[in-house]
Amino acid sequence: MLHAADYRNPAPFTGRRVVVVGAGNSAVQITAELAGAARVTLATRGPVKFATQRALGRDLHFWLTRTGLDTAPLGRLLPRPPAQPVLDDGRYRTALAAGRPERRPLFTGVDGAKLVWPNREREEVDAIVLATGYRPDLPYLARLDGALDAVEDPRHREGLAVGVPGLAFVGLEWQRSLSSNSLRGVGRDADRIARRLAAHLARR
């Protein structure tokens, strides 16, 4: 069993039985890549949702930037970040529709090297790749009263900690906008946070 962060290429899985767990970009991309070397299944809780990679001759990110959706400060309005669709030029959707690779509902249990599928079928697999996303891992902030919530996620408003003056975060999903946790957005958020922290220090 390994996380998608530790996956590099399909070579170690050649000829193996592999199950990839997840319905996001990494899960679908890894599954499609493995399909050429291994017997692979994509296991998800529900159908995979796709977004067209190109529209009207331009990449989706062009339209997100042009319309302002990429930078719109919507993060504060979202109690939970929405699931991101899989960006696709048509290849992934076509491959899944054709069953190459196959998609199955998430297994309900693990018994040694065997997975238990919802229909009670037991199947031995060689590897499980968990492409289930990421979350902040900030246990060192737990001693700062108010820095983290009950599930140890940062308590913040657009990156500034709610309960700890002078503490801030960058790179969080939907920290301020759709692009906050991406290379195209984190720098913008970091600049904004730095200016606010500088103002906080100037007031002390």
Protein Blocks (a to p, Z undefined) as FASTA:
>chain_A
ZZfklpfbfklmgoiacddedjbfklmmmmmmmmmmmccddddfbdcddddfbgghiafk
lmmmmnommmocfklmpmbacddddddehlmmmmmmnopacdddddfbdehjaccdfkop
acddfbdcddebjadddfklmmmghkacfkopacdeehiafklghiacehiahklmmklm
gmklmmmmmmmmmmmmmmmmmmZZ
